[in-house]
Amino acid sequence: MKGILLAGGAGTRLYPLTLVTSKQLLPVYNKPMIYYPLSKLMLARIRDVLIISTPVDTPRIRELFGDGEALGMHISYAVQEKPEGLAQAFTIGRDFIGDDSCAMILGDNIFYGNGLYHKLALASENAASGSATVFGYYVEDPHRFGVMELEKGIGGNEKQVRVLSVEEKPANPKSNYAVVGLYFYPPGVSAMADQVHPSARGELEITSLNELYLRENRLNAQLLGRGFTWIDAGTFDSLRLASDFVYMIEQNQGMSISAPEEIAYRFGWITKDMLARSAERYGKSPYGEHLLAVLEDRIVL
């Protein structure tokens, strides 16, 4: 399976913070925002990732990750000249995806919760079997999001639920479950994206792509119920909320979360020597000290 991390956009809601830097490079507590979505692709056992960003920001992100060798991954890059909808990622990434299944995560979305690893594994299995999976999160203001209608009697802990409809920012939402920025698609997603026509606002909507899979009865949902957190860190308030949340988790647990080097090491993608070099790169920062603790087996999961 391939992975796409969509880190484009101008980040205008965060001006003036994003006038001279990418939104995805802003700090969420002690790490760049982009570490959090990348770590979720890694938890899905995806080692081949395409990062799509703007002409200005792509070189900066490349400087951070390089070709992915330090993570035991292959990271490549593509430029999105201007944001024309989330589904555009699959046409930009056509050659990268090839005949594989593909997951996509948005660069400003932060996910956390016990059991997420299992849900990612199920979504990967579904994609390999020919079905798409979207992730849903209960919100109080569903009219601001793409919304999924689900089978009656569905709660938040089912392994997989049937989607009856999807709708973009509806005036009268059929549920409170927003479709969040994490998607898994089977082989052929680029060809499917070719069938998406620009919406009234001139964008290739991800909701339109999901509707195509729904018509073929190939759209499933994983619900992030109680015990899960999802934050779209694209505003000042949500950016602060994300930082406060990570701070709280890390202070309570005494360890770092969404540390790509740690994930790579625990999955056996990199060696002890490679982890040691990464720890040295971060110096005496708390993040570097955390990687040293992992290296010395002082942190047991």
N, C-alpha and C positions, 0 to 999 in steps of 0.2 A: 504494500500500500504506500502511496505517495501522500505528502502533506503540503498544503499551501497555508502560509501565514500572510494574511492580507494586512499590510501596514502602511496603506496609502492615506490619501486625504490631506487636507490642509490644516485640520485641527483648529478651525476658526472659532469654535466654542471655547477654546482655551487661550485665545489671544489675550495678552501679549506673550504668554509663555512659549507659544509655538511659532512665533515670528521668525526665530532663528534656529529652531531645532524641531525634530520630529516628535509628535505626540508620544509615539511608542518608545522614545528614549528618555522621556520624563521619569523621575524617580517615583516608584511606588514603595514607600518606606525606604528600604536599603538596596533596591535593585532596579534596573531599568524596567519599565513596564513590559517590554517585549519578552523578558525572561519568563513571565507567567504563562502567556499563550504557547510559547515554544515548549515549555515543560509539559504542557498537556498533550501536545503532539508526540512528545517523547514517551509519555506514559501510555500512549496508544501503540507503542513499539514501532513508531515511524522514524526511520533514520534518514530518509531522503526527503528533504524539505526545500520548497521554493518560497522565498520571501519576496513579495511584491510590494514595492513602495514607489515614491515619487522620484523624479529625476534628481532632485536635490538631496533627498534623504537616503537613497539607496547606497551611495558611497559611505555614509556615516554608519549605517547598519552593517555593511560589509566589513568595515574596520573593527566592529565589535565581535563578529563571529567568524570572519574569514570564510574558508571553504568548509568549516565544520569539523575539520580533522581533530581538533582538541576535544571534541565531544563524541568522537567515534561516528560522526555523521557525514553526510554529503549535503551541504547547504549551497544552493544556487540562488540567483537573483534575477528579477525581471522588473522592468519599469512600467508603471501605469502613468501614462502621460497626463491624463486627467481622470478623476473618478467618475465613472459612468455606470455605477451599479455593482453590487457584490457579485452577481453572476458573471460579470466580465472577467473575473479572475480565472475562470475555466477556459475562456478563449485565449487569454494571455498565456496561460500555462498549458496550452494544448500539447506542445511537443514534450514538455516535461512530464505530463501525466501519461501520455502514450496510451497503452491498452490496460493500464492499471486502475484499480479503485483509488479514490482520493478523498482525504479529509481536508476541510478548510476551517480555520479558526481566525477570528478577527483579532487584530493586534492590540485592541484596547479592552478586550473582554477577559475578566479574571474569574476563574472557577475554583472552588474548593469544597471538599466534603469527603467524608469516609464512604467508600464504595464507588467513587468516581472511576477508579481504575477498572472496576468490573463493568461499568456501563460503557466505557470506551471500548473494552474488549468485545462486548456484544454488538456495538455499532460496527466495529471492524468486521466481525463475522457476517453481519447482515449485508454489508457492502460487497464482501466476497461472494455472497450468495445472490446478488443482483438487486438488493433493495437499498433505498436511501433511508437515512435516519437523521431526524432533527431533534434538538434538545429543547425541552420546555421548562419554564420557570414561572411560578405563580406571582403575578404582579397586581397591584391595586389599580393601576392606570393602563389597562390593556390597549386603549385607543391610541397609545403612543407607539405601539409595536406591531410587528407581524404577529398574528394570533392564530392558534390552532384550535379547532373544534374537535373534541375527543368523544369516544364512546361514553355513554352514560355510566355513572357509577365508578368512574376512574378516580383513584386517589393519586398519591405521589410516590408510591413505593413499588409499583408494578415493574417487572423486568422490561416490558415493552407494551405499548398501547397502540391502538389503531387510530389513525388520524382521519377524520371525516371531511374536514375542509381547512384551508389556510387562507388568511385574508390580511392584506397589508393596511395597517392603521385604520381599522374599521370604526365607523361612527357608533355602531351598535355591536360591540364584541360578543361573540358566541361563547366565550370562556374567558378566564383570567390567565390563561397560560400563554405567555409570550414565547415566540420562537427566538432563542438566543443565538449568539454568534459562534456556533459550533455545529458543523454539518459533515456527514459522511455519505459519499456517493459511490455507486458501483461503477465498473468500467463503462466507458461511453458517455461520461458526464459532459465532456467538451462538445460532442455532437448534440447532446440534449440542450446545452446552453445556446447552441446556434439557433434553436427554435424559439428562443425568448426574444420578444419584441420590446423596444423601448416603451416605458410607461409614459403617463402624461407628463411626468417631470423629466423625461428624457433619459431614464436610467434602465439598465437591465436588472430588474428586481430579482432578488433571491426567492421571493415568494412566488414569482411566476415560474421559476425553475422547479420549485417544490410542487407546484400545481401539476406540472407535467408528469412527475412521478406519481402523484396522487391519482391522476386519471388512469394510470396503468396499474393501480393498486400495488404500488411499490414504495410507499412512504410510511415509515414507522416513526414512533416518537419514544424517546427516553425522557422521563420527567425527573427533574431535580427537585425533590420534595424536601421534607423536614431534614435538617442536618446538612443541607447544601447551601452554599453561598454563590451568587452570581452578581458581579458588578461590571457595568459598562462604564469604564473610567474615562469618559469623554467630556465631562464637565468639571468645573472647579469643585463642586460639592462631592461628586462621585469619586474624583481623584483623591480628595482628602479622606473620604470614607474608606477607599481601598487601602490607603497607607495606614490608617488607624486600625483597620481589620488585620492586615499583615502584622503590624506591630503587636497587637493583642495576641494573635496566635503564636508568634515567635517568642514573645516574652513568657507566655504560659507554658509553652512546650520546651523552651530553652534550646531550640534548634531552628535552622532556616527552612523555609518552604520554597518550592519552585526554584530549586538550585539545579540548573542543567548539568553541571559537572558531577554533582552527586548522583543524579539519576543515571547518567551515562556510566558511572563507575559501578553502581549497584546492579545495572543490567549487564555488566561485563563488556561494555562497548569500549572502555578505555582501561589502561593498566594503572597500577599504583604510581609508576613513574610519571605518567601523563597527568594524573590527578595532582601529584606533587608539584608539577610545573604550573598547573593552573592555580594552585594555592599560592605559589610564589608570585605569580602575576598579580594577584590581588593584595599582596603584601600583608601588613598587620591590621587590615580592616577586619571588622567582625565577620564579613563574608569569607575572607581568606582564612580566618581562624576556624570558621565552621568546616571548611574543606579539610583543614589539617585534622580536626577532630574526627571527621569521617575516615580519613586516611589512617589514623591511629586507632581506629575501632573504638573510639570513646563514645560514639553514638550508635546505639543498637535499636533497630526498628522492630 
